[in-house]
Amino acid sequence: MRIAYAGTPEFARLALQALIEAGHEIALVLTQPDRPAGRGLKLQPSAVKQCALAHGLALAQPRGLRLDGRWADDAAAAQVALQQAAPELMVVAAYGLILPPWVLALPPRGCLNIHGSLLPRWRGAAPIQRAIEAGDLETGITLMQMDAGLDTGDMLLVEATPIADDDDASTLHDRLAAIGARLVVDGVARLQAGTLDATPQPAEGVTYARKIEKSEAAIDWRQGAAEIERRLRAFDPFPGATAELAGQPVKLWRGRAVHGQGEPGRMLAAADGRLVVACCEGALEVLQLQLAGGRRITARDFLQRHPLALG
């Protein structure tokens, strides 16, 4: 099938690669503009752009798609490129731009979206992180028919996966990306065969996964230990969960909820390789952390270099 593809990060690259390997004709790839990254803040192409270039695919990187918006010239150029590409179908995965009505209406077979949750739970920008943060026992991928709403379209294919106690946003992302790549290839094949059925999303159970902000990184010890432990995993690798130990800012990457009582934020243990901080409910044993400019280390290594007093 002749497909236009819109996506940006690694999550989307896997699905693009799968569609290419399945023999589909990728007429045009849309991805976000190159962004500064790394210590030198050099412009870096997205994972999807790198994949497109490796396969010699036509590429567009508009800053916006609204014909009446700030980047109207970019949108107009993208419109011409899409019209010339004449795709039968568009597939979208973690693109980063909202598709305006003119894009949704362009492909005769519509636009399919690979969404990282079991809709209608966790519509929105950060479904993987919010599922971990909320303590969900499972999540999954929903292949959906896009409409003008925010992840409100009909469901086409769904596959669930458990969220393990040690899953972080990175491990869950990778598992869901692999599921999404497999599911979209299956969905396009069923669409071609005329066997892809659409199911409206239920009205009950709708939740929204708001974008992760850096301002959420600071740990509030007045929360419960289990809640903080989930946040550590949800915010790994971005933005990380931040706190202050021995007067130094640190990122906490791993922890576990343990029994303990004390004023929230009070150090309950700081010896024998154990670093335990009181929370509103229970206590958090810090297992892995990172000093500014350093690498991730265990609590034992941290305490050997930075002895802490209790209290």
C-alpha positions as CSV (number, residue, x, y, z in Angstrom):
1,M,0.0,0.0,0.0
2,R,1.2,3.5,-0.7
3,I,1.6,5.2,2.7
4,A,2.6,8.6,4.1
5,Y,4.2,8.2,7.5
6,A,4.4,10.8,10.3
7,G,6.5,10.2,13.4
8,T,9.6,11.4,15.2
9,P,11.3,9.4,18.1
10,E,12.5,5.8,18.3
11,F,9.0,4.6,19.2
12,A,7.9,5.7,15.7
13,R,11.1,4.5,13.9
14,L,10.3,0.8,14.7
15,A,6.9,1.0,13.1
16,L,8.3,2.8,10.0
17,Q,11.0,0.1,9.6
18,A,8.3,-2.6,10.0
19,L,6.2,-1.1,7.3
20,I,9.2,-0.9,5.0
21,E,10.1,-4.5,5.6
22,A,6.5,-5.6,5.0
23,G,6.9,-4.2,1.5
24,H,4.7,-1.1,1.7
25,E,5.6,1.9,-0.4
26,I,6.4,4.8,1.8
27,A,5.5,7.8,-0.4
28,L,6.5,10.5,2.1
29,V,7.8,10.8,5.7
30,L,6.9,13.7,7.9
31,T,9.0,14.2,11.0
32,Q,9.9,17.0,13.4
33,P,12.7,19.5,12.5
34,D,16.2,18.7,13.8
35,R,16.8,19.7,17.4
36,P,19.9,20.7,19.4
37,A,21.0,17.8,21.6
38,G,24.0,16.6,23.5
39,R,26.7,18.6,25.3
40,G,27.6,20.6,22.2
41,L,23.9,21.3,21.4
42,K,24.4,20.3,17.8
43,L,21.4,19.8,15.6
44,Q,20.4,16.2,15.6
45,P,18.0,14.4,13.3
46,S,15.1,12.4,14.7
47,A,15.2,8.6,14.7
48,V,12.5,8.6,12.0
49,K,14.5,11.0,9.8
50,Q,17.6,8.8,10.1
51,C,15.5,5.8,9.1
52,A,14.0,7.7,6.1
53,L,17.4,8.8,4.9
54,A,18.8,5.3,5.2
55,H,16.1,4.1,2.9
56,G,16.1,7.0,0.5
57,L,12.6,8.1,1.3
58,A,11.1,11.5,0.5
59,L,11.1,13.6,3.7
60,A,9.4,16.8,5.0
61,Q,10.1,18.5,8.3
62,P,7.4,21.3,8.7
63,R,7.5,23.3,11.9
64,G,3.7,23.4,11.8
65,L,0.8,22.1,9.7
66,R,-1.9,24.8,10.2
67,L,-2.4,26.7,7.0
68,D,-3.4,29.7,9.0
69,G,-0.9,29.3,11.8
70,R,2.6,30.7,12.7
71,W,4.3,28.3,10.3
72,A,1.8,28.7,7.4
73,D,4.6,28.6,4.8
74,D,5.8,25.2,6.2
75,A,2.3,23.9,6.2
76,A,1.6,25.0,2.6
77,A,4.8,23.3,1.5
78,A,3.9,20.1,3.4
79,Q,0.4,20.2,1.8
80,V,2.0,20.3,-1.7
81,A,4.3,17.4,-0.8
82,L,1.5,15.3,0.6
83,Q,-0.7,16.0,-2.4
84,Q,2.1,15.0,-4.8
85,A,2.9,11.9,-2.8
86,A,-0.8,10.9,-3.1
87,P,-0.8,8.3,-0.3
88,E,-3.7,5.9,0.1
89,L,-3.2,5.9,3.8
90,M,-1.3,7.8,6.5
91,V,0.2,6.2,9.6
92,V,1.0,8.3,12.6
93,A,3.1,7.5,15.7
94,A,4.4,10.0,18.2
95,Y,4.7,12.7,15.6
96,G,4.5,15.7,17.9
97,L,2.2,17.9,15.8
98,I,-1.6,17.8,15.8
99,L,-2.9,16.9,12.4
100,P,-5.4,19.6,11.1
101,P,-8.5,18.6,9.2
102,W,-6.9,19.0,5.7
103,V,-4.3,16.3,6.6
104,L,-6.9,13.9,8.0
105,A,-9.0,14.3,4.9
106,L,-6.2,13.8,2.4
107,P,-5.6,10.0,2.3
108,P,-8.6,8.1,0.9
109,R,-8.2,5.4,3.5
110,G,-7.8,7.9,6.3
111,C,-5.1,8.2,9.0
112,L,-4.1,5.5,11.5
113,N,-2.5,6.3,14.8
114,I,-0.3,4.0,17.0
115,H,-1.1,5.0,20.5
116,G,0.8,3.8,23.6
117,S,-2.1,2.9,25.9
118,L,-5.3,0.9,26.2
119,L,-7.7,3.6,25.1
120,P,-9.8,5.4,26.3
121,R,-7.4,5.3,29.3
122,W,-4.5,7.7,28.9
123,R,-5.3,9.7,25.9
124,G,-2.7,12.4,25.3
125,A,1.0,13.0,25.2
126,A,2.6,10.8,27.9
127,P,0.6,7.6,28.2
128,I,3.6,5.4,29.1
129,Q,4.8,7.5,32.0
130,R,1.4,8.2,33.4
131,A,0.5,4.5,33.4
132,I,3.5,3.7,35.5
133,E,3.0,6.7,37.8
134,A,-0.6,5.7,38.4
135,G,0.3,2.1,39.3
136,D,-1.6,0.6,36.4
137,L,-1.1,-3.2,36.2
138,E,-1.2,-3.3,32.5
139,T,-1.1,-1.0,29.4
140,G,-0.8,-1.7,25.7
141,I,-1.1,-0.4,22.2
142,T,-4.2,0.8,20.5
143,L,-4.2,1.1,16.7
144,M,-7.0,3.7,16.1
145,Q,-8.6,5.5,13.2
146,M,-7.8,9.2,13.7
147,D,-10.5,11.9,13.9
148,A,-10.4,15.6,14.9
149,G,-10.4,14.8,18.6
150,L,-7.5,14.0,20.9
151,D,-7.1,10.3,20.6
152,T,-10.8,9.8,20.4
153,G,-11.1,7.8,17.1
154,D,-12.4,4.3,16.7
155,M,-10.2,1.4,17.9
156,L,-9.0,-1.0,15.2
157,L,-6.6,-3.3,17.0
158,V,-5.6,-3.6,20.7
159,E,-2.9,-5.5,22.4
160,A,-2.2,-5.4,26.2
161,T,1.0,-6.0,28.1
162,P,1.6,-6.2,31.9
163,I,3.5,-3.5,33.7
164,A,6.2,-5.2,35.8
165,D,7.2,-3.9,39.2
166,D,10.6,-3.0,37.8
167,D,9.4,-1.5,34.5
168,D,10.5,2.1,33.9
169,A,9.5,4.4,31.1
170,S,12.4,3.2,29.0
171,T,11.7,-0.6,29.2
172,L,8.0,-0.2,28.8
173,H,8.6,2.2,25.9
174,D,10.7,-0.4,24.1
175,R,8.2,-3.2,24.6
176,L,5.3,-1.1,23.4
177,A,7.2,0.2,20.4
178,A,7.8,-3.4,19.3
179,I,4.1,-4.2,19.8
180,G,3.1,-1.1,17.9
181,A,5.3,-2.0,15.0
182,R,3.8,-5.5,14.8
183,L,0.3,-4.3,15.2
184,V,0.4,-1.6,12.5
185,V,1.7,-4.1,9.9
186,D,-1.2,-6.5,10.9
187,G,-3.7,-3.6,10.7
188,V,-2.6,-2.4,7.3
189,A,-2.8,-6.0,6.0
190,R,-6.3,-6.4,7.4
191,L,-7.3,-3.0,5.9
192,Q,-6.2,-4.2,2.5
193,A,-8.1,-7.4,2.9
194,G,-11.2,-5.6,4.1
195,T,-11.2,-7.4,7.5
196,L,-10.3,-4.5,9.8
197,D,-13.2,-3.7,12.0
198,A,-13.7,-0.4,13.9
199,T,-15.0,-0.2,17.5
200,P,-16.0,3.1,19.1
201,Q,-14.2,3.9,22.3
202,P,-16.3,3.5,25.4
203,A,-17.5,6.6,27.1
204,E,-16.4,5.3,30.5
205,G,-12.8,5.1,31.7
206,V,-11.5,8.2,29.9
207,T,-8.3,9.6,31.4
208,Y,-5.7,12.1,30.0
209,A,-2.0,11.7,30.1
210,R,-0.7,15.3,30.2
211,K,2.8,16.1,28.9
212,I,5.6,15.5,31.3
213,E,7.1,18.8,32.5
214,K,10.5,19.3,34.1
215,S,8.8,21.0,37.0
216,E,7.3,17.6,38.0
217,A,10.8,16.2,38.7
218,A,11.1,17.5,42.3
219,I,10.3,14.8,44.8
220,D,7.7,15.7,47.5
221,W,8.4,13.5,50.5
222,R,4.9,14.3,51.8
223,Q,3.7,11.7,49.3
224,G,3.6,8.0,50.0
225,A,6.6,5.9,49.4
226,A,4.9,3.7,46.9
227,E,3.8,6.7,44.9
228,I,7.3,8.2,44.9
229,E,8.8,4.9,43.9
230,R,6.5,4.7,40.9
231,R,7.4,8.3,40.0
232,L,11.1,7.4,39.9
233,R,10.4,4.7,37.3
234,A,7.9,6.8,35.4
235,F,10.4,9.6,35.0
236,D,13.3,7.4,33.9
237,P,15.0,8.5,31.7
238,F,13.2,11.9,31.4
239,P,13.1,14.2,33.4
240,G,14.4,12.1,36.3
241,A,13.2,12.6,39.9
242,T,15.2,15.2,41.8
243,A,16.0,15.7,45.5
244,E,18.7,17.0,47.8
245,L,21.0,14.8,49.8
246,A,24.0,16.1,51.8
247,G,23.3,19.5,50.5
248,Q,23.7,18.4,46.9
249,P,21.1,18.1,44.2
250,V,20.8,14.5,43.0
251,K,18.6,12.5,40.7
252,L,17.0,9.4,42.2
253,W,16.6,6.6,39.6
254,R,15.7,3.5,41.6
255,G,14.1,2.9,45.0
256,R,11.7,0.7,46.9
257,A,9.0,1.3,49.4
258,V,9.9,0.0,52.9
259,H,8.5,0.2,56.4
260,G,9.5,3.3,58.3
261,Q,8.2,6.3,60.1
262,G,9.3,9.8,60.6
263,E,8.8,13.4,59.4
264,P,8.6,13.4,55.6
265,G,12.1,14.0,54.2
266,R,13.9,12.9,57.4
267,M,16.9,10.5,56.9
268,L,16.1,7.2,58.6
269,A,19.1,5.2,57.6
270,A,22.4,6.2,56.0
271,A,24.8,3.4,56.8
272,D,25.7,-0.2,55.7
273,G,24.8,0.7,52.1
274,R,21.3,1.7,53.0
275,L,19.8,5.1,52.3
276,V,16.3,5.4,53.6
277,V,14.1,8.6,53.7
278,A,10.8,9.0,55.5
279,C,7.7,9.7,53.4
280,C,4.1,10.5,54.3
281,E,3.3,6.8,54.3
282,G,6.2,4.5,54.8
283,A,9.7,5.2,53.7
284,L,11.8,5.1,50.4
285,E,15.0,3.1,50.3
286,V,17.1,4.8,47.6
287,L,18.9,2.2,45.5
288,Q,20.4,4.2,42.6
289,L,21.1,7.9,42.2
290,Q,23.2,10.3,40.3
291,L,25.1,13.5,41.3
292,A,25.2,16.4,38.9
293,G,27.7,15.7,36.2
294,G,28.2,12.2,37.3
295,R,27.0,8.7,36.4
296,R,24.4,6.6,38.0
297,I,25.7,4.9,41.2
298,T,24.3,2.7,44.0
299,A,23.4,4.0,47.3
300,R,26.3,2.1,48.8
301,D,28.8,3.9,46.5
302,F,27.2,7.2,47.3
303,L,27.4,6.7,51.1
304,Q,31.1,5.7,50.8
305,R,31.9,9.0,49.2
306,H,29.3,11.2,51.0
307,P,28.6,10.1,54.5
308,L,25.2,11.4,55.8
309,A,23.9,12.1,59.2
310,L,20.5,10.9,60.3
311,G,17.7,13.4,60.7
